[in-house]
């Protein structure tokens, strides 16, 4: 009986030691880009710059999935918030279905933030 307990304990220890942790990293990125004026061209250039900054940061960290979470105009800046993770889509969900933690809470794509007084 004693050898059976030792064998089971040793087997469980080997299984735990050989398995790799299944933790995924999730990071929120924010970037701001200056707005020259309120024209569509200025907003598009600022949006491209801010998104590019977030995507570069995510790829530098080795994160492969990136979601756009929020875009806001605050004064003379455009602020972009993105979520990135290295977790693979193992659940079989469609790539079009966002699985970010706050994806169920829909927010406007572009909103004007009230200036702080």
MDTraj code that builds the backbone (N, CA, C; nanometers):
import mdtraj as md
import numpy as np

residues = "UNK UNK UNK UNK UNK UNK UNK UNK UNK UNK UNK UNK UNK UNK UNK UNK UNK UNK UNK UNK UNK UNK UNK UNK UNK UNK UNK UNK UNK UNK UNK UNK UNK UNK UNK UNK UNK UNK UNK UNK UNK UNK UNK UNK UNK UNK UNK UNK UNK UNK UNK UNK UNK UNK UNK UNK UNK UNK UNK UNK UNK UNK UNK UNK UNK UNK UNK UNK UNK UNK UNK UNK UNK UNK UNK UNK UNK UNK UNK UNK UNK UNK UNK UNK UNK UNK UNK UNK UNK UNK UNK UNK UNK UNK UNK UNK UNK UNK UNK UNK UNK UNK UNK UNK UNK UNK UNK UNK UNK UNK UNK UNK UNK UNK UNK UNK UNK".split()
xyz = np.array([
    [0.0815, -0.1187, 0.0000],
    [0.0000, 0.0000, 0.0000],
    [0.0866, 0.1260, 0.0000],
    [0.1951, 0.1191, 0.0715],
    [0.2849, 0.2339, 0.0814],
    [0.3495, 0.2643, -0.0535],
    [0.3885, 0.1623, -0.1254],
    [0.4510, 0.1843, -0.2566],
    [0.3497, 0.2384, -0.3570],
    [0.2243, 0.1984, -0.3452],
    [0.1214, 0.2511, -0.4339],
    [0.1010, 0.4008, -0.4097],
    [0.0992, 0.4438, -0.2838],
    [0.0861, 0.5863, -0.2515],
    [0.2060, 0.6649, -0.3053],
    [0.3252, 0.6104, -0.2918],
    [0.4444, 0.6781, -0.3435],
    [0.4399, 0.6875, -0.4956],
    [0.3949, 0.5827, -0.5606],
    [0.3863, 0.5822, -0.7069],
    [0.2852, 0.6855, -0.7560],
    [0.1715, 0.6936, -0.6908],
    [0.0696, 0.7926, -0.7277],
    [0.1217, 0.9341, -0.7021],
    [0.1867, 0.9551, -0.5897],
    [0.2419, 1.0874, -0.5582],
    [0.3482, 1.1275, -0.6581],
    [0.4353, 1.0356, -0.6942],
    [0.5401, 1.0639, -0.7911],
    [0.4812, 1.0938, -0.9293],
    [0.3790, 1.0206, -0.9669],
    [0.3125, 1.0443, -1.0954],
    [0.2488, 1.1832, -1.0986],
    [0.1797, 1.2207, -0.9929],
    [0.1184, 1.3534, -0.9873],
    [0.2228, 1.4640, -0.9884],
    [0.3335, 1.4437, -0.9179],
    [0.4411, 1.5430, -0.9188],
    [0.5010, 1.5594, -1.0583],
    [0.5200, 1.4508, -1.1288],
    [0.5740, 1.4582, -1.2651],
    [0.4777, 1.5288, -1.3598],
    [0.3500, 1.5023, -1.3461],
    [0.2497, 1.5684, -1.4318],
    [0.2499, 1.7191, -1.4060],
    [0.2528, 1.7579, -1.2789],
    [0.2539, 1.8998, -1.2456],
    [0.3830, 1.9676, -1.2902],
    [0.4935, 1.9000, -1.2793],
    [0.6219, 1.9596, -1.3172],
    [0.6365, 1.9734, -1.4683],
    [0.5767, 1.8835, -1.5446],
    [0.5928, 1.8856, -1.6894],
    [0.4908, 1.9755, -1.7596],
    [0.3825, 2.0084, -1.6935],
    [0.2815, 2.0908, -1.7595],
    [0.3229, 2.2376, -1.7530],
    [0.2911, 2.3091, -1.8584],
    [0.3236, 2.4518, -1.8622],
    [0.2010, 2.5317, -1.8178],
    [0.2238, 2.6468, -1.7572],
    [0.1095, 2.7262, -1.7130],
    [0.0317, 2.7788, -1.8327],
    [-0.0980, 2.7929, -1.8164],
    [-0.1837, 2.8375, -1.9253],
    [-0.2294, 2.9811, -1.9097],
    [-0.1457, 3.0635, -1.8504],
    [-0.1848, 3.2023, -1.8291],
    [-0.1616, 3.2837, -1.9545],
    [-0.2546, 3.3689, -1.9831],
    [-0.2415, 3.4595, -2.0961],
    [-0.2230, 3.6012, -2.0419],
    [-0.1487, 3.6799, -2.1172],
    [-0.1294, 3.8201, -2.0792],
    [-0.2337, 3.9047, -2.1512],
    [-0.2874, 4.0036, -2.0802],
    [-0.3790, 4.0991, -2.1411],
    [-0.3350, 4.2381, -2.0966],
    [-0.3154, 4.3259, -2.1943],
    [-0.2626, 4.4586, -2.1667],
    [-0.3535, 4.5630, -2.2313],
    [-0.3734, 4.6743, -2.1626],
    [-0.4468, 4.7873, -2.2184],
    [-0.3470, 4.8943, -2.2585],
    [-0.3562, 4.9390, -2.3826],
    [-0.2684, 5.0434, -2.4347],
    [-0.3491, 5.1701, -2.4570],
    [-0.2895, 5.2835, -2.4282],
    [-0.3494, 5.4125, -2.4602],
    [-0.2449, 5.4968, -2.5304],
    [-0.2891, 5.5674, -2.6329],
    [-0.2007, 5.6584, -2.7051],
    [-0.2803, 5.7817, -2.7438],
    [-0.2132, 5.8949, -2.7435],
    [-0.2762, 6.0207, -2.7821],
    [-0.1989, 6.0800, -2.8987],
    [-0.2717, 6.1413, -2.9893],
    [-0.2109, 6.2080, -3.1039],
    [-0.2704, 6.3484, -3.1145],
    [-0.1874, 6.4462, -3.1474],
    [-0.2387, 6.5837, -3.1561],
    [-0.3285, 6.6028, -3.2780],
    [-0.4315, 6.6871, -3.2603],
    [-0.5216, 6.7231, -3.3697],
    [-0.4891, 6.8656, -3.4138],
    [-0.4665, 6.8837, -3.5425],
    [-0.4408, 7.0182, -3.5939],
    [-0.5693, 7.1000, -3.5929],
    [-0.6795, 7.0370, -3.6325],
    [-0.8107, 7.1000, -3.6331],
    [-0.9157, 6.9899, -3.6282],
    [-1.0403, 7.0237, -3.6463],
    [-1.1473, 6.9243, -3.6381],
    [-1.1853, 6.8621, -3.7697],
    [-1.1031, 6.8787, -3.8729],
    [-1.1379, 6.8253, -4.0046],
    [-1.1243, 6.6727, -4.0064],
    [-1.1908, 6.6099, -4.1030],
    [-1.1839, 6.4642, -4.1169],
    [-1.0415, 6.4174, -4.1450],
    [-0.9682, 6.4922, -4.2250],
    [-0.8308, 6.4550, -4.2579],
    [-0.7424, 6.4576, -4.1340],
    [-0.7572, 6.5600, -4.0511],
    [-0.6792, 6.5708, -3.9288],
    [-0.7124, 6.4577, -3.8324],
    [-0.8411, 6.4265, -3.8199],
    [-0.8833, 6.3171, -3.7312],
    [-0.8296, 6.1836, -3.7822],
    [-0.8343, 6.1623, -3.9131],
    [-0.7847, 6.0363, -3.9699],
    [-0.6347, 6.0205, -3.9477],
    [-0.5582, 6.1268, -3.9669],
    [-0.4130, 6.1200, -3.9453],
    [-0.3801, 6.0936, -3.7981],
    [-0.4522, 6.1612, -3.7083],
    [-0.4288, 6.1404, -3.5655],
    [-0.4675, 5.9983, -3.5248],
    [-0.5779, 5.9478, -3.5791],
    [-0.6218, 5.8119, -3.5481],
    [-0.5198, 5.7094, -3.5956],
    [-0.4709, 5.7271, -3.7172],
    [-0.3686, 5.6344, -3.7685],
    [-0.2429, 5.6372, -3.6828],
    [-0.2003, 5.7555, -3.6421],
    [-0.0799, 5.7662, -3.5595],
    [-0.0963, 5.7009, -3.4238],
    [-0.2111, 5.7233, -3.3583],
    [-0.2343, 5.6668, -3.2256],
    [-0.2498, 5.5151, -3.2316],
    [-0.3231, 5.4663, -3.3314],
    [-0.3393, 5.3209, -3.3465],
    [-0.2040, 5.2561, -3.3780],
    [-0.1258, 5.3192, -3.4625],
    [0.0069, 5.2662, -3.4966],
    [0.0950, 5.2554, -3.3720],
    [0.0884, 5.3547, -3.2848],
    [0.1667, 5.3512, -3.1606],
    [0.1245, 5.2339, -3.0729],
    [-0.0063, 5.2123, -3.0582],
    [-0.0558, 5.1004, -2.9768],
    [-0.0170, 4.9657, -3.0369],
    [-0.0312, 4.9529, -3.1684],
    [-0.0004, 4.8258, -3.2345],
    [0.1492, 4.7950, -3.2244],
    [0.2326, 4.8956, -3.2381],
    [0.3773, 4.8731, -3.2230],
    [0.4120, 4.8261, -3.0830],
    [0.3492, 4.8852, -2.9829],
    [0.3734, 4.8427, -2.8457],
    [0.3281, 4.6994, -2.8214],
    [0.2130, 4.6633, -2.8761],
    [0.1611, 4.5273, -2.8578],
    [0.2489, 4.4245, -2.9277],
    [0.2918, 4.4548, -3.0491],
    [0.3763, 4.3587, -3.1205],
    [0.5152, 4.3494, -3.0576],
    [0.5640, 4.4582, -3.0002],
    [0.6931, 4.4525, -2.9316],
    [0.6869, 4.3628, -2.8085],
    [0.5689, 4.3527, -2.7469],
    [0.5516, 4.2653, -2.6311],
    [0.5152, 4.1228, -2.6710],
    [0.4979, 4.0983, -2.8012],
    [0.4649, 3.9642, -2.8483],
    [0.3178, 3.9298, -2.8376],
    [0.2320, 4.0299, -2.8310],
    [0.0886, 4.0067, -2.8208],
    [0.0292, 3.9998, -2.9608],
    [-0.0517, 3.8981, -2.9865],
    [-0.0955, 3.8723, -3.1233],
    [-0.2386, 3.9157, -3.1536],
    [-0.3231, 3.9352, -3.0533],
    [-0.4623, 3.9756, -3.0753],
    [-0.4801, 4.1161, -3.0201],
    [-0.5350, 4.2065, -3.1022],
    [-0.5493, 4.3463, -3.0623],
    [-0.6914, 4.3922, -3.0954],
    [-0.7579, 4.4583, -2.9975],
    [-0.8920, 4.5125, -3.0167],
    [-0.8893, 4.6625, -2.9918],
    [-0.9636, 4.7358, -3.0715],
    [-0.9845, 4.8778, -3.0478],
    [-1.0974, 4.8900, -2.9472],
    [-1.0704, 4.9541, -2.8361],
    [-1.1711, 4.9634, -2.7308],
    [-1.2421, 5.0977, -2.7308],
    [-1.1662, 5.2067, -2.7406],
    [-1.2282, 5.3380, -2.7281],
    [-1.1457, 5.4417, -2.8023],
    [-1.2155, 5.5377, -2.8647],
    [-1.1536, 5.6532, -2.9277],
    [-1.2282, 5.7761, -2.8784],
    [-1.1533, 5.8768, -2.8337],
    [-1.2165, 5.9989, -2.7836],
    [-1.1343, 6.1198, -2.8252],
    [-1.2040, 6.2298, -2.8499],
    [-1.1383, 6.3566, -2.8779],
    [-1.1440, 6.4383, -2.7500],
    [-1.0277, 6.4733, -2.6968],
    [-1.0191, 6.5515, -2.5734],
    [-0.9386, 6.6769, -2.6028],
    [-1.0090, 6.7868, -2.6194],
    [-0.9407, 6.9121, -2.6492],
    [-0.8773, 6.9079, -2.7868],
    [-0.7457, 6.9207, -2.7906],
    [-0.6743, 6.9176, -2.9183],
    [-0.6000, 6.7855, -2.9382],
    [-0.6478, 6.6785, -2.8725],
    [-0.5865, 6.5466, -2.8857],
    [-0.6918, 6.4405, -2.9140],
    [-0.6500, 6.3375, -2.9854],
    [-0.7322, 6.2199, -3.0088],
    [-0.6705, 6.1072, -2.9270],
    [-0.7485, 6.0468, -2.8392],
    [-0.6987, 5.9430, -2.7492],
    [-0.7579, 5.8091, -2.7922],
    [-0.6707, 5.7082, -2.8074],
    [-0.7102, 5.5735, -2.8485],
    [-0.6771, 5.4772, -2.7360],
    [-0.7714, 5.3884, -2.7037],
    [-0.7466, 5.2828, -2.6062],
    [-0.7675, 5.1489, -2.6751],
    [-0.6678, 5.0600, -2.6632],
    [-0.6739, 4.9282, -2.7260],
    [-0.6396, 4.8215, -2.6228],
    [-0.6925, 4.7023, -2.6431],
    [-0.6625, 4.5866, -2.5597],
    [-0.5883, 4.4861, -2.6454],
    [-0.4812, 4.4283, -2.5908],
    [-0.4038, 4.3280, -2.6629],
    [-0.3798, 4.2076, -2.5724],
    [-0.3752, 4.0897, -2.6333],
    [-0.3517, 3.9671, -2.5580],
    [-0.2729, 3.8681, -2.6435],
    [-0.2132, 3.7713, -2.5778],
    [-0.1423, 3.6655, -2.6497],
    [-0.2207, 3.5354, -2.6480],
    [-0.3431, 3.5406, -2.5981],
    [-0.4269, 3.4213, -2.5880],
    [-0.4799, 3.3818, -2.7252],
    [-0.4627, 3.2561, -2.7608],
    [-0.5159, 3.2060, -2.8870],
    [-0.6651, 3.1813, -2.8737],
    [-0.7346, 3.1852, -2.9862],
    [-0.8782, 3.1612, -2.9893],
    [-0.9013, 3.0106, -2.9957],
    [-0.8991, 2.9447, -2.8778],
    [-0.9133, 2.7991, -2.8723],
    [-1.0583, 2.7558, -2.8572],
    [-1.1480, 2.8490, -2.8328],
    [-1.2873, 2.8134, -2.8091],
    [-1.3637, 2.7889, -2.9378],
    [-1.3011, 2.8187, -3.0523],
    [-1.3689, 2.7995, -3.1786],
    [-1.4611, 2.9134, -3.2148],
    [-1.4473, 3.0268, -3.1492],
    [-1.5314, 3.1412, -3.1810],
    [-1.4861, 3.2018, -3.3126],
    [-1.5785, 3.2725, -3.3761],
    [-1.5436, 3.3415, -3.4991],
    [-1.4465, 3.4529, -3.4691],
    [-1.3639, 3.4867, -3.5679],
    [-1.2701, 3.5967, -3.5517],
    [-1.3432, 3.7302, -3.5447],
    [-1.4665, 3.7360, -3.5978],
    [-1.5428, 3.8600, -3.5963],
    [-1.6057, 3.8881, -3.4610],
    [-1.6147, 3.7863, -3.3749],
    [-1.6774, 3.8022, -3.2452],
    [-1.5734, 3.8483, -3.1447],
    [-1.5846, 3.9711, -3.0928],
    [-1.4852, 4.0172, -2.9970],
    [-1.5006, 3.9436, -2.8657],
    [-1.3887, 3.9033, -2.8062],
    [-1.3950, 3.8345, -2.6782],
    [-1.3167, 3.9103, -2.5730],
    [-1.2974, 4.0392, -2.5922],
    [-1.2319, 4.1218, -2.4922],
    [-1.3232, 4.1320, -2.3704],
    [-1.2676, 4.1576, -2.2527],
    [-1.3480, 4.1545, -2.1319],
    [-1.4658, 4.2514, -2.1326],
    [-1.4518, 4.3684, -2.1888],
    [-1.5587, 4.4666, -2.1876],
    [-1.6255, 4.4798, -2.3238],
    [-1.6177, 4.3778, -2.4063],
    [-1.6749, 4.3861, -2.5405],
    [-1.8270, 4.3909, -2.5364],
    [-1.8867, 4.3370, -2.4308],
    [-2.0323, 4.3377, -2.4226],
    [-2.0858, 4.4780, -2.3988],
    [-2.0035, 4.5634, -2.3391],
    [-2.0449, 4.7005, -2.3126],
    [-2.0080, 4.7862, -2.4324],
    [-2.1042, 4.8083, -2.5194],
    [-2.0790, 4.8835, -2.6420],
    [-2.0631, 5.0311, -2.6099],
    [-1.9643, 5.0926, -2.6740],
    [-1.9401, 5.2343, -2.6568],
    [-1.9336, 5.2983, -2.7931],
    [-1.9618, 5.4279, -2.8015],
    [-1.9523, 5.4926, -2.9312],
    [-1.8098, 5.4886, -2.9838],
    [-1.7971, 5.4796, -3.1154],
    [-1.6644, 5.4697, -3.1756],
    [-1.5849, 5.5976, -3.1582],
    [-1.6489, 5.7113, -3.1641],
    [-1.5797, 5.8381, -3.1504],
    [-1.6655, 5.9304, -3.0668],
    [-1.6113, 5.9771, -2.9571],
    [-1.6888, 6.0642, -2.8694],
    [-1.6027, 6.1815, -2.8269],
    [-1.6655, 6.2893, -2.7965],
    [-1.5946, 6.4086, -2.7491],
    [-1.5961, 6.4057, -2.5975],
    [-1.4763, 6.4100, -2.5366],
    [-1.4661, 6.4109, -2.3926],
    [-1.4833, 6.5530, -2.3411],
    [-1.5471, 6.5641, -2.2276],
    [-1.5667, 6.6960, -2.1671],
    [-1.4347, 6.7397, -2.1050],
    [-1.3927, 6.8638, -2.1268],
    [-1.2671, 6.9096, -2.0654],
    [-1.2802, 6.9189, -1.9146],
    [-1.1734, 6.8829, -1.8447],
    [-1.1723, 6.8898, -1.6999],
    [-1.1538, 7.0338, -1.6557],
    [-1.2325, 7.0760, -1.5584],
    [-1.2226, 7.2136, -1.5082],
    [-1.1508, 7.2172, -1.3785],
])
top = md.Topology()
chain = top.add_chain()
for i, resn in enumerate(residues, 1):
    res = top.add_residue(resn, chain, resSeq=i)
    for name in ("N", "CA", "C"):
        top.add_atom(name, md.element.get_by_symbol(name[0]), res)
traj = md.Trajectory(xyz[None], top)
